[in-house]
Amino acid sequence: MTYQFLQIEQDAQVATVWINRAELHNAFNTQVIEELHTCFQAINAQDDIRVVILAGRGKSFSAGADLNWMKAQGEASAEENQADALKLAKMLQSLATLKQPTIARVHGIAFGGGMGLASACDICVASTDAKFATSEVRLGLAPSTISPYVIRAISARQASRYFLTAERISAEQALTLGLVHEVTAPDQLDAKIDDIVQAILLGGPNAQASSKQLIQLVDQHVLNEELLIQTAQHIAHIRQGIEAKSGLTAFLNKQSPSWIKTTA
């Protein structure tokens, strides 16, 4: 299949999905989300693929949502807004529930939805230059659809800090938080990922798929349709609000949002 914003490379049993919107730091809009969802569904049906690597072209893994797209959705009808948010929720679910083991190859920034993508993968390997953030509150938004995956990765206690402060998280901090499994020098990133790939290939594919299902079964926050709808409703409601519209407009115009008070 031909994609506009993705490049798929397959080397034997390993598929690498490159998000290819480098000029915008691989920020995603409706089309990128739809392409990722379609791609993950197709890969899930391929028995010749044993491991999936998710990566970003250019300087960054992913800056998350394209803010012009988010602003437009906030101005759409309530029904259109929620339907669009649900597409993002379902795309993340399709990544998180792939039968194949998944590895996030993170370099540069992984903000907002980019941190969500990294959290939805089974394994995350980051270069020392990687930076993470749930940056939504600084735009008047909330990390709604990514929350099941980020909270699962770093715990609710840590999320209660980073969801509220939107502080940037270094690769080493992400390792401590449990978001990242390995941190390596940029020129060693692919070698470290290959080590993990080779370890995965030693296991049985059906056993690994079953093990992934087991983790979801045992984990207290099982992903289901109700949770997807709830998180989609959550972001759809917030981005139609005055604060989100103000925050997105201010960011796009390189201005301070209305809730930041300047002193004389």
HELIX and SHEET records of a PDB file:
HELIX    1   1 ALA A   22  LEU A   24  5                                   3    
HELIX    2   2 THR A   30  ASN A   44  1                                  15    
HELIX    3   3 LEU A   67  GLY A   74  1                                   8    
HELIX    4   4 ALA A   78  ALA A   96  1                                  19    
HELIX    5   5 GLY A  113  ALA A  120  1                                   8    
HELIX    6   6 GLU A  136  LEU A  139  5                                   4    
HELIX    7   7 SER A  147  ILE A  154  1                                   8    
HELIX    8   8 ALA A  156  THR A  165  1                                  10    
HELIX    9   9 ALA A  171  LEU A  177  1                                   7    
HELIX   10  10 PRO A  186  GLN A  188  5                                   3    
HELIX   11  11 LEU A  189  LEU A  201  1                                  13    
HELIX   12  12 PRO A  205  VAL A  218  1                                  14    
HELIX   13  13 GLU A  225  ARG A  239  1                                  15    
HELIX   14  14 ILE A  242  LEU A  252  1                                  11    
SHEET    1   A 6 LEU A   6  ASP A  11  0                                        
SHEET    2   A 6 VAL A  14  ILE A  19 -1                                        
SHEET    3   A 6 VAL A  51  GLY A  56  1                                        
SHEET    4   A 6 THR A 102  VAL A 106  1                                        
SHEET    5   A 6 ILE A 123  SER A 127  1                                        
SHEET    6   A 6 GLU A 182  THR A 184  1                                        
SHEET    1   B 3 ILE A 109  PHE A 111  0                                        
SHEET    2   B 3 LYS A 131  ALA A 133  1                                        
SHEET    3   B 3 ILE A 169  SER A 170 -1                                        
END                                                                             
